[in-house]
Amino acid sequence: MNTFLKILTLFIAVGAVGGAVMMWTDPTGVSWGGEPMLDLLRSKMPWPDILFKDFIPSGFVLLAVNGLTQLLAALMLFKKHHRVYWVCLACGIILMLWIVLEWYVWGFVALSNIFFVLGLAEAVAALIMIRLSSRVQSC
């Protein structure tokens, strides 16, 4: 299960970092098909004139919320930190909440649906490991 979580956290982190770089490289979203999404963000989210002129702020938020947290979880998995499964659980929940927000803004999109399932898999795997580690500690 540790190997599964290592691969999963790194995959999600790379996806978030890649998404952030994509947003910074073309903040208008024209080259990667994000321009219509920017209009939806402006229509459904608060402070559209401040936060959603382009995708630069969204890239920083994506990096902070899903990229760096998943990288931290992966690092903790490799270092075998004693609280790592709680961090993985939090990361999975955060990712699922992020996707729920995406569903609100854009509706159901295949990539969002896939990442929701990945967040769910991360949370379930973390819960299993929390349960298993608590059994080992109580013996």
DSSP file (Angstrom, degrees, kcal/mol; ACC not computed):
  #  RESIDUE AA STRUCTURE BP1 BP2  ACC     N-H-->O    O-->H-N    N-H-->O    O-->H-N    TCO  KAPPA ALPHA  PHI   PSI    X-CA   Y-CA   Z-CA
    1    1 A M     >        0   0    0      0, 0.0     4,-2.5     0, 0.0     5,-0.2   0.000 360.0 360.0 360.0 -32.8    0.0    0.0    0.0
    2    2 A N  H  >  +     0   0    0      2,-0.2     4,-2.6     1,-0.2     5,-0.2   0.921 360.0  48.8 -61.2 -43.3    3.0    2.3    0.7
    3    3 A T  H  > S+     0   0    0      2,-0.2     4,-2.5     1,-0.2     5,-0.2   0.914 110.1  51.9 -63.5 -41.9    4.2    1.9   -2.9
    4    4 A F  H  > S+     0   0    0      1,-0.2     4,-2.7     2,-0.2    -2,-0.2   0.934 111.7  46.4 -58.3 -47.3    0.7    2.6   -4.2
    5    5 A L  H  X S+     0   0    0     -4,-2.5     4,-2.8     2,-0.2     5,-0.3   0.876 110.7  53.0 -66.3 -37.4    0.5    5.8   -2.1
    6    6 A K  H  X S+     0   0    0     -4,-2.6     4,-2.1     2,-0.2     5,-0.2   0.951 113.4  42.9 -60.9 -48.7    4.0    6.9   -3.2
    7    7 A I  H  X S+     0   0    0     -4,-2.5     4,-2.5     1,-0.2    -2,-0.2   0.922 116.1  48.8 -63.1 -44.1    3.1    6.5   -6.9
    8    8 A L  H  X S+     0   0    0     -4,-2.7     4,-2.6    -5,-0.2     5,-0.2   0.927 111.7  46.8 -64.7 -47.1   -0.3    8.2   -6.4
    9    9 A T  H  X S+     0   0    0     -4,-2.8     4,-2.4     1,-0.2    -1,-0.2   0.905 114.8  47.3 -64.1 -40.1    0.9   11.2   -4.5
   10   10 A L  H  X S+     0   0    0     -4,-2.1     4,-2.7    -5,-0.3    -1,-0.2   0.900 111.7  50.9 -67.2 -39.7    3.7   11.8   -7.0
   11   11 A F  H  X S+     0   0    0     -4,-2.5     4,-2.2    -5,-0.2    -2,-0.2   0.932 113.2  44.6 -62.1 -46.4    1.3   11.4   -9.9
   12   12 A I  H  X S+     0   0    0     -4,-2.6     4,-2.3     2,-0.2    -2,-0.2   0.906 113.8  50.7 -65.7 -41.3   -1.1   13.9   -8.5
   13   13 A A  H  X S+     0   0    0     -4,-2.4     4,-2.9    -5,-0.2     5,-0.2   0.927 110.3  48.7 -62.1 -45.6    1.7   16.3   -7.6
   14   14 A V  H  X S+     0   0    0     -4,-2.7     4,-2.8     1,-0.2    -1,-0.2   0.900 111.1  51.5 -62.4 -40.2    3.1   16.2  -11.1
   15   15 A G  H  X S+     0   0    0     -4,-2.2     4,-2.3    -5,-0.2    -1,-0.2   0.907 112.2  45.8 -62.1 -41.8   -0.3   16.8  -12.5
   16   16 A A  H  X S+     0   0    0     -4,-2.3     4,-2.4     2,-0.2    -2,-0.2   0.915 114.1  47.3 -68.9 -43.0   -0.8   19.8  -10.3
   17   17 A V  H  X S+     0   0    0     -4,-2.9     4,-2.6     2,-0.2     5,-0.2   0.926 113.6  49.1 -63.7 -43.6    2.6   21.2  -11.0
   18   18 A G  H  X S+     0   0    0     -4,-2.8     4,-2.3    -5,-0.2    -2,-0.2   0.900 111.0  49.8 -61.5 -41.6    2.1   20.7  -14.7
   19   19 A G  H  X S+     0   0    0     -4,-2.3     4,-2.0    -5,-0.2    -1,-0.2   0.900 111.2  49.1 -63.6 -41.2   -1.3   22.3  -14.6
   20   20 A A  H  X S+     0   0    0     -4,-2.4     4,-2.1     2,-0.2    -2,-0.2   0.926 111.4  48.5 -64.8 -44.7    0.2   25.3  -12.8
   21   21 A V  H  X S+     0   0    0     -4,-2.6     4,-2.7     1,-0.2    -2,-0.2   0.900 110.0  53.0 -62.1 -40.3    3.0   25.7  -15.3
   22   22 A M  H  X S+     0   0    0     -4,-2.3     4,-2.0     1,-0.2    -1,-0.2   0.905 109.4  48.9 -60.6 -41.6    0.5   25.4  -18.1
   23   23 A M  H  < S+     0   0    0     -4,-2.0    32,-0.3     1,-0.2    -1,-0.2   0.862 114.4  44.9 -67.3 -35.5   -1.5   28.3  -16.6
   24   24 A W  H  < S+     0   0    0     -4,-2.1    -2,-0.2     1,-0.2    -1,-0.2   0.846 110.8  53.7 -76.6 -33.6    1.5   30.4  -16.1
   25   25 A T  H  < S+     0   0    0     -4,-2.7    -2,-0.2     1,-0.3    -1,-0.2   0.907 129.6  15.3 -68.5 -42.0    2.9   29.7  -19.6
   26   26 A D  S >< S+     0   0    0     -4,-2.0     3,-1.4    -5,-0.2    -1,-0.3  -0.734  70.2 177.7-131.6  85.1   -0.4   30.8  -21.3
   27   27 A P  T 3  S+     0   0    0      0, 0.0    28,-2.0     0, 0.0    29,-0.1   0.669  79.6  60.8 -64.6 -16.3   -2.5   32.7  -18.7
   28   28 A T  T 3  S-     0   0    0     26,-0.2    10,-0.2    27,-0.1    -5,-0.1   0.751  98.6-136.5 -80.3 -23.0   -5.2   33.3  -21.3
   29   29 A G    <>> +     0   0    0     -3,-1.4     5,-2.8    -7,-0.2     6,-1.0   0.463  66.9 123.9  81.9   2.1   -5.9   29.6  -21.7
   30   30 A V  T >45S+     0   0    0      1,-0.2     3,-0.9     4,-0.2     5,-0.1   0.923  70.4  47.8 -62.1 -47.2   -6.1   30.0  -25.5
   31   31 A S  T 345S+     0   0    0      1,-0.2    -1,-0.2     2,-0.1    -5,-0.0   0.736 120.6  36.2 -72.1 -22.0   -3.4   27.5  -26.4
   32   32 A W  T 345S-     0   0    0     -3,-0.3    -1,-0.2    -6,-0.2    -2,-0.2   0.227 115.3-103.8-117.1  14.6   -4.7   24.7  -24.1
   33   33 A G  T <<5S+     0   0    0     -3,-0.9     4,-0.3    -4,-0.5    -3,-0.2   0.683  84.7 121.2  79.8  18.6   -8.4   25.3  -24.5
   34   34 A G     >< +     0   0    0     -5,-2.8     4,-1.8     1,-0.2     3,-0.4   0.523  40.5  95.2 -92.8  -5.5   -9.0   27.0  -21.1
   35   35 A E  H  > S+     0   0    0     -6,-1.0     4,-1.4     1,-0.3     3,-0.2   0.894  86.1  48.2 -56.7 -44.6  -10.4   30.3  -22.4
   36   36 A P  H  > S+     0   0    0      0, 0.0     4,-1.7     0, 0.0    -1,-0.3   0.850 108.5  56.5 -64.1 -30.6  -14.1   29.2  -22.0
   37   37 A M  H  > S+     0   0    0     -3,-0.4     4,-2.6    -4,-0.3    -2,-0.2   0.864 101.4  56.3 -66.7 -35.0  -13.2   28.0  -18.5
   38   38 A L  H  X S+     0   0    0     -4,-1.8     4,-2.3     1,-0.2    -1,-0.2   0.899 105.7  50.9 -63.9 -40.0  -12.0   31.4  -17.6
   39   39 A D  H  X S+     0   0    0     -4,-1.4     4,-1.6     2,-0.2    -1,-0.2   0.896 110.3  49.5 -63.6 -39.8  -15.3   32.9  -18.6
   40   40 A L  H  X S+     0   0    0     -4,-1.7     4,-1.6     2,-0.2    -2,-0.2   0.906 109.4  51.8 -66.0 -41.3  -17.1   30.3  -16.4
   41   41 A L  H  X S+     0   0    0     -4,-2.6     4,-2.2     1,-0.2     3,-0.3   0.924 109.1  50.9 -58.7 -44.2  -14.8   31.1  -13.4
   42   42 A R  H  < S+     0   0    0     -4,-2.3    -1,-0.2     1,-0.2    -2,-0.2   0.849 112.2  47.0 -62.5 -33.9  -15.6   34.8  -13.8
   43   43 A S  H  < S+     0   0    0     -4,-1.6    -1,-0.2    -5,-0.1    -2,-0.2   0.740 123.2  30.2 -82.0 -22.2  -19.3   34.1  -13.8
   44   44 A K  H  < S+     0   0    0     -4,-1.6    -2,-0.2    -3,-0.3    -3,-0.2   0.588 105.5  71.6-115.0 -12.7  -19.4   31.8  -10.8
   45   45 A M  S  < S-     0   0    0     -4,-2.2     7,-0.1    -5,-0.2     6,-0.0  -0.735  81.2-101.7-110.6 156.1  -16.6   32.8   -8.5
   46   46 A P  S    S+     0   0    0      0, 0.0     5,-0.2     0, 0.0    -1,-0.1  -0.328  96.8  16.7 -71.9 156.5  -16.2   35.9   -6.2
   47   47 A W    >>  +     0   0    0      1,-0.1     4,-2.8     3,-0.1     3,-0.9   0.895  68.0 171.9  52.4  53.8  -14.0   38.8   -7.1
   48   48 A P  H 3> S+     0   0    0      0, 0.0     4,-1.3     0, 0.0    -1,-0.1   0.834  73.2  56.0 -63.0 -32.2  -13.7   38.0  -10.9
   49   49 A D  H 34 S+     0   0    0      1,-0.1     4,-0.1     2,-0.1    -2,-0.1   0.755 118.1  33.7 -71.9 -22.0  -12.0   41.3  -11.7
   50   50 A I  H <4 S+     0   0    0     -3,-0.9     3,-0.4     2,-0.1    -1,-0.1   0.878 129.5  28.1 -95.8 -50.0   -9.3   40.6   -9.2
   51   51 A L  H  < S+     0   0    0     -4,-2.8     7,-0.3     1,-0.2     3,-0.2   0.727 122.8  42.4 -89.4 -23.5   -8.8   36.8   -9.2
   52   52 A F     <  +     0   0    0     -4,-1.3    -1,-0.2    -5,-0.5   -10,-0.1  -0.105  65.1 113.1-126.5  37.8   -9.8   35.8  -12.7
   53   53 A K  S    S-     0   0    0     -3,-0.4     2,-0.2     1,-0.1    -1,-0.2   0.866 102.0 -20.0 -65.3 -36.4   -8.3   38.3  -15.2
   54   54 A D  S    S-     0   0    0     -3,-0.2     4,-0.4   -16,-0.0   -26,-0.2  -0.825  80.4 -86.7-153.9-171.1   -6.2   35.3  -16.3
   55   55 A F  S  > S+     0   0    0    -28,-2.0     4,-2.3   -32,-0.3     5,-0.2   0.379  93.6  98.0 -92.2   4.1   -5.1   32.0  -15.0
   56   56 A I  H  > S+     0   0    0      1,-0.2     4,-1.7     2,-0.2    -1,-0.2   0.952  87.5  42.6 -61.6 -50.4   -1.9   33.2  -13.1
   57   57 A P  H  > S+     0   0    0      0, 0.0     4,-2.3     0, 0.0    -1,-0.2   0.908 113.2  54.2 -61.4 -38.1   -3.6   33.3   -9.6
   58   58 A S  H  > S+     0   0    0     -4,-0.4     4,-2.8    -7,-0.3    -2,-0.2   0.878 105.0  54.4 -62.3 -36.8   -5.3   30.0  -10.3
   59   59 A G  H  X S+     0   0    0     -4,-2.3     4,-2.4     2,-0.2    -1,-0.2   0.904 108.6  47.7 -62.9 -42.0   -2.0   28.4  -11.1
   60   60 A F  H  X S+     0   0    0     -4,-1.7     4,-2.5     2,-0.2    -2,-0.2   0.901 112.8  48.6 -65.7 -40.3   -0.5   29.5   -7.8
   61   61 A V  H  X S+     0   0    0     -4,-2.3     4,-3.2     2,-0.2     5,-0.4   0.928 111.4  49.7 -66.0 -44.2   -3.6   28.2   -5.9
   62   62 A L  H  X>S+     0   0    0     -4,-2.8     4,-2.2     1,-0.2     5,-1.7   0.928 112.6  47.8 -59.0 -45.6   -3.4   24.8   -7.8
   63   63 A L  I  <>S+     0   0    0     -4,-2.4     5,-3.3     3,-0.2     6,-0.3   0.934 117.3  41.6 -61.1 -46.7    0.3   24.5   -7.0
   64   64 A A  I  <>S+     0   0    0     -4,-2.5     5,-0.5     3,-0.2    -2,-0.2   0.927 120.9  39.6 -68.6 -45.7   -0.2   25.4   -3.3
   65   65 A V  I  <5S+     0   0    0     -4,-3.2    -3,-0.2    -5,-0.2    -2,-0.2   0.904 136.9   7.9 -77.4 -42.2   -3.4   23.4   -2.7
   66   66 A N  I  X5S+     0   0    0     -4,-2.2     4,-1.0    -5,-0.4    -3,-0.2   0.741 127.0  50.2-113.5 -30.1   -2.7   20.2   -4.6
   67   67 A G  I  ><S+     0   0    0     -5,-1.7     4,-2.1    -4,-0.2    -3,-0.2   0.982 116.4  34.2 -75.2 -58.6    0.9   20.3   -5.8
   68   68 A L  I  ><S+     0   0    0     -5,-3.3     4,-2.3     1,-0.2     5,-0.2   0.861 117.6  53.4 -68.9 -35.9    2.9   21.1   -2.7
   69   69 A T  H  ><S+     0   0    0     -5,-0.5     4,-2.2    -6,-0.3    -1,-0.2   0.920 111.5  45.8 -65.5 -41.7    0.6   19.2   -0.4
   70   70 A Q  H  X S+     0   0    0     -4,-1.0     4,-2.5     2,-0.2    -2,-0.2   0.877 111.7  52.1 -68.6 -36.6    1.0   16.0   -2.5
   71   71 A L  H  X S+     0   0    0     -4,-2.1     4,-2.6     2,-0.2    -2,-0.2   0.897 109.2  50.6 -64.1 -39.1    4.7   16.5   -2.7
   72   72 A L  H  X S+     0   0    0     -4,-2.3     4,-2.6     2,-0.2    -2,-0.2   0.924 110.4  49.3 -62.2 -44.6    4.9   16.9    1.1
   73   73 A A  H  X S+     0   0    0     -4,-2.2     4,-2.1     2,-0.2    -2,-0.2   0.916 111.4  49.2 -61.6 -42.9    2.9   13.6    1.4
   74   74 A A  H  X S+     0   0    0     -4,-2.5     4,-2.4     2,-0.2    -2,-0.2   0.927 111.1  49.3 -62.5 -44.7    5.2   11.8   -1.0
   75   75 A L  H  X S+     0   0    0     -4,-2.6     4,-2.2     1,-0.2    -2,-0.2   0.918 110.9  50.1 -60.2 -43.5    8.3   13.1    0.9
   76   76 A M  H  X>S+     0   0    0     -4,-2.6     5,-2.3     1,-0.2     4,-0.7   0.860 108.7  53.0 -64.4 -35.2    6.8   11.9    4.2
   77   77 A L  H ><5S+     0   0    0     -4,-2.1     3,-0.6     2,-0.2    -2,-0.2   0.923 110.9  46.0 -64.6 -43.8    6.0    8.5    2.6
   78   78 A F  H 3<5S+     0   0    0     -4,-2.4    -2,-0.2     1,-0.2    -1,-0.2   0.849 115.5  46.3 -67.5 -33.2    9.7    8.1    1.5
   79   79 A K  H 3<5S-     0   0    0     -4,-2.2    -1,-0.2    -5,-0.2    -2,-0.2   0.525 107.4-129.0 -84.9  -6.2   10.9    9.3    4.9
   80   80 A K  T <<5 -     0   0    0     -4,-0.7    -3,-0.2    -3,-0.6    -4,-0.1   0.900  34.9-171.0  58.1  45.0    8.4    7.0    6.7
   81   81 A H    > < -     0   0    0     -5,-2.3     3,-1.4     1,-0.1     4,-0.3  -0.392  28.0-125.9 -65.8 143.2    7.1    9.7    8.9
   82   82 A H  T 3  S+     0   0    0      1,-0.3     3,-0.2     2,-0.1    -1,-0.1   0.666 107.8  44.2 -70.6 -15.6    4.8    8.5   11.6
   83   83 A R  T >> S+     0   0    0      1,-0.1     4,-1.6     2,-0.1     3,-0.7   0.233  79.1 111.6-107.4  12.9    1.9   10.8   10.7
   84   84 A V  H <> S+     0   0    0     -3,-1.4     4,-2.6     1,-0.3     5,-0.2   0.844  72.0  55.3 -61.1 -37.4    2.1   10.3    6.9
   85   85 A Y  H 3> S+     0   0    0     -4,-0.3     4,-2.2     1,-0.2    -1,-0.3   0.841 105.8  52.3 -70.3 -29.8   -1.2    8.5    6.5
   86   86 A W  H <> S+     0   0    0     -3,-0.7     4,-2.3     2,-0.2    -1,-0.2   0.885 110.2  49.1 -67.8 -37.8   -3.1   11.3    8.1
   87   87 A V  H  X S+     0   0    0     -4,-1.6     4,-2.6     2,-0.2    -2,-0.2   0.911 110.7  49.9 -66.6 -42.3   -1.4   13.7    5.7
   88   88 A C  H  X S+     0   0    0     -4,-2.6     4,-2.5     2,-0.2    -2,-0.2   0.900 109.7  51.7 -62.7 -40.4   -2.4   11.4    2.8
   89   89 A L  H  X S+     0   0    0     -4,-2.2     4,-2.2     2,-0.2    -2,-0.2   0.937 111.1  47.1 -60.2 -46.8   -5.9   11.3    4.1
   90   90 A A  H  X S+     0   0    0     -4,-2.3     4,-2.8     1,-0.2    -2,-0.2   0.905 111.3  51.7 -61.9 -41.8   -6.0   15.1    4.2
   91   91 A C  H  X S+     0   0    0     -4,-2.6     4,-2.5     2,-0.2    -1,-0.2   0.907 109.6  49.6 -62.5 -42.1   -4.6   15.4    0.7
   92   92 A G  H  X S+     0   0    0     -4,-2.5     4,-2.2     2,-0.2    -1,-0.2   0.912 113.1  46.3 -62.9 -42.7   -7.2   13.0   -0.7
   93   93 A I  H  X S+     0   0    0     -4,-2.2     4,-2.5     2,-0.2    -2,-0.2   0.914 111.8  51.4 -66.2 -43.1  -10.0   14.9    0.9
   94   94 A I  H  X S+     0   0    0     -4,-2.8     4,-2.4     1,-0.2    -2,-0.2   0.920 110.2  49.4 -59.4 -44.8   -8.5   18.3   -0.3
   95   95 A L  H  X S+     0   0    0     -4,-2.5     4,-2.2     1,-0.2    -1,-0.2   0.918 110.7  49.5 -62.4 -43.5   -8.3   16.9   -3.8
   96   96 A M  H  X S+     0   0    0     -4,-2.2     4,-2.2     1,-0.2    -1,-0.2   0.908 111.3  49.1 -63.4 -40.5  -11.9   15.7   -3.7
   97   97 A L  H  X S+     0   0    0     -4,-2.5     4,-2.0     2,-0.2    -1,-0.2   0.895 109.1  53.5 -64.1 -39.5  -13.1   19.1   -2.4
   98   98 A W  H  X S+     0   0    0     -4,-2.4     4,-2.0     1,-0.2    -2,-0.2   0.919 109.8  47.7 -58.3 -44.9  -11.1   20.8   -5.2
   99   99 A I  H  X S+     0   0    0     -4,-2.2     4,-2.8     2,-0.2    -2,-0.2   0.871 106.2  56.5 -68.6 -36.8  -12.9   18.6   -7.8
  100  100 A V  H  X S+     0   0    0     -4,-2.2     4,-1.9     2,-0.2    -1,-0.2   0.908 108.0  49.4 -59.4 -40.4  -16.3   19.3   -6.3
  101  101 A L  H  X S+     0   0    0     -4,-2.0     4,-2.1     2,-0.2    -2,-0.2   0.907 109.6  51.2 -63.8 -41.5  -15.6   23.0   -6.8
  102  102 A E  H  X>S+     0   0    0     -4,-2.0     4,-3.5     1,-0.2     5,-0.7   0.909 107.9  52.4 -61.5 -40.8  -14.6   22.3  -10.4
  103  103 A W  H  X5S+     0   0    0     -4,-2.8     4,-1.6     1,-0.2    -1,-0.2   0.892 108.1  51.9 -61.7 -38.6  -17.8   20.4  -10.9
  104  104 A Y  H  <5S+     0   0    0     -4,-1.9    -1,-0.2    -5,-0.2    -2,-0.2   0.916 119.1  35.4 -62.0 -42.7  -19.7   23.5   -9.6
  105  105 A V  H  <5S+     0   0    0     -4,-2.1    -2,-0.2    -5,-0.1    -3,-0.2   0.944 137.4  13.7 -78.6 -49.2  -17.9   25.8  -12.0
  106  106 A W  H  <5S-     0   0    0     -4,-3.5    -3,-0.2     1,-0.3    -2,-0.2   0.555  95.4-128.0-108.6 -10.7  -17.5   23.6  -15.1
  107  107 A G     << -     0   0    0     -4,-1.6     2,-0.6    -5,-0.7    -1,-0.3  -0.409  63.0 -20.6  84.0-172.0  -19.8   20.6  -14.7
  108  108 A F        +     0   0    0     -2,-0.1     2,-0.4    -4,-0.1     3,-0.1  -0.608  67.7 176.6 -78.8 119.8  -18.6   17.0  -15.0
  109  109 A V     >  -     0   0    0     -2,-0.6     4,-2.6     1,-0.1     3,-0.3  -0.963  36.3-123.2-123.2 139.6  -15.4   16.9  -17.1
  110  110 A A  H  > S+     0   0    0     -2,-0.4     4,-2.3     1,-0.2     5,-0.2   0.881 110.3  48.9 -52.1 -47.2  -13.5   13.6  -17.7
  111  111 A L  H  > S+     0   0    0      1,-0.2     4,-2.2     2,-0.2    -1,-0.2   0.899 112.0  49.1 -63.8 -40.0  -10.2   14.8  -16.2
  112  112 A S  H  > S+     0   0    0     -3,-0.3     4,-2.1     2,-0.2    -1,-0.2   0.916 109.9  51.7 -63.5 -42.6  -11.9   16.1  -13.1
  113  113 A N  H  X S+     0   0    0     -4,-2.6     4,-2.0     1,-0.2    -2,-0.2   0.903 109.1  50.6 -61.2 -41.3  -13.8   12.9  -12.6
  114  114 A I  H  X S+     0   0    0     -4,-2.3     4,-2.1    -5,-0.2    -1,-0.2   0.923 110.9  48.0 -62.9 -44.6  -10.5   10.9  -12.9
  115  115 A F  H  X S+     0   0    0     -4,-2.2     4,-2.3     2,-0.2    -1,-0.2   0.809 107.2  56.5 -70.3 -27.8   -8.8   13.1  -10.3
  116  116 A F  H  X S+     0   0    0     -4,-2.1     4,-2.5     2,-0.2    -1,-0.2   0.939 108.4  47.6 -63.9 -45.1  -11.8   12.8   -8.0
  117  117 A V  H  X S+     0   0    0     -4,-2.0     4,-2.7     1,-0.2    -2,-0.2   0.886 110.6  52.2 -62.7 -38.6  -11.4    9.0   -8.1
  118  118 A L  H  X S+     0   0    0     -4,-2.1     4,-2.3     2,-0.2    -1,-0.2   0.908 109.9  48.6 -63.8 -41.2   -7.7    9.4   -7.5
  119  119 A G  H  X S+     0   0    0     -4,-2.3     4,-2.4     2,-0.2    -2,-0.2   0.902 112.1  49.0 -63.6 -41.0   -8.4   11.5   -4.4
  120  120 A L  H  X S+     0   0    0     -4,-2.5     4,-2.7     2,-0.2     5,-0.2   0.918 110.8  50.1 -63.9 -44.0  -10.9    9.0   -3.2
  121  121 A A  H  X S+     0   0    0     -4,-2.7     4,-2.5     1,-0.2     5,-0.2   0.895 111.0  49.9 -61.5 -40.1   -8.4    6.2   -3.7
  122  122 A E  H  X S+     0   0    0     -4,-2.3     4,-2.3     2,-0.2    -2,-0.2   0.928 112.4  46.6 -64.4 -44.7   -5.8    8.2   -1.8
  123  123 A A  H  X S+     0   0    0     -4,-2.4     4,-2.4     2,-0.2    -2,-0.2   0.913 114.3  47.0 -65.2 -43.0   -8.2    8.8    1.1
  124  124 A V  H  X S+     0   0    0     -4,-2.7     4,-2.5     2,-0.2    -2,-0.2   0.929 112.7  49.1 -65.8 -45.0   -9.3    5.1    1.3
  125  125 A A  H  X S+     0   0    0     -4,-2.5     4,-2.3    -5,-0.2    -1,-0.2   0.902 111.9  49.7 -60.6 -40.8   -5.7    3.8    1.1
  126  126 A A  H  X S+     0   0    0     -4,-2.3     4,-2.6    -5,-0.2    -1,-0.2   0.912 109.7  50.9 -65.0 -42.2   -4.7    6.2    3.9
  127  127 A L  H  X S+     0   0    0     -4,-2.4     4,-2.5     2,-0.2    -2,-0.2   0.909 109.7  50.6 -62.1 -41.3   -7.7    5.1    6.0
  128  128 A I  H  X S+     0   0    0     -4,-2.5     4,-2.7     1,-0.2    -1,-0.2   0.932 112.4  46.4 -60.5 -45.2   -6.7    1.5    5.5
  129  129 A M  H  X S+     0   0    0     -4,-2.3     4,-2.8     2,-0.2    -2,-0.2   0.864 110.6  52.4 -68.8 -35.3   -3.1    2.2    6.5
  130  130 A I  H  X S+     0   0    0     -4,-2.6     4,-2.0     2,-0.2    -1,-0.2   0.932 112.4  46.6 -62.2 -44.7   -4.2    4.3    9.6
  131  131 A R  H  X S+     0   0    0     -4,-2.5     4,-1.6    -5,-0.2    -2,-0.2   0.929 114.4  46.3 -63.6 -46.1   -6.4    1.3   10.6
  132  132 A L  H  X S+     0   0    0     -4,-2.7     4,-1.9     1,-0.2    -2,-0.2   0.908 112.8  49.2 -64.6 -42.2   -3.6   -1.2   10.1
  133  133 A S  H  X S+     0   0    0     -4,-2.8     4,-2.0     1,-0.2    -1,-0.2   0.840 108.4  53.6 -69.5 -31.1   -1.0    0.9   11.9
  134  134 A S  H  X S+     0   0    0     -4,-2.0     4,-1.5    -5,-0.2    -1,-0.2   0.843 107.9  51.3 -71.3 -30.9   -3.2    1.5   14.9
  135  135 A R  H  X S+     0   0    0     -4,-1.6     4,-0.7     2,-0.2    -2,-0.2   0.905 110.2  48.9 -67.9 -41.3   -3.7   -2.3   15.1
  136  136 A V  H >< S+     0   0    0     -4,-1.9     3,-0.7     1,-0.2    -2,-0.2   0.903 111.4  49.5 -65.0 -41.1    0.1   -2.8   15.1
  137  137 A Q  H 3< S+     0   0    0     -4,-2.0    -1,-0.2     1,-0.2    -2,-0.2   0.822 107.4  54.5 -68.5 -31.7    0.6   -0.2   17.8
  138  138 A S  H 3<        0   0    0     -4,-1.5    -1,-0.2     1,-0.2    -2,-0.2   0.628 360.0 360.0 -80.0 -11.6   -2.0   -1.7   20.1
  139  139 A C    <<        0   0    0     -4,-0.7    -1,-0.2    -3,-0.7    -2,-0.2   0.479 360.0 360.0 -80.9 360.0   -0.4   -5.1   20.0
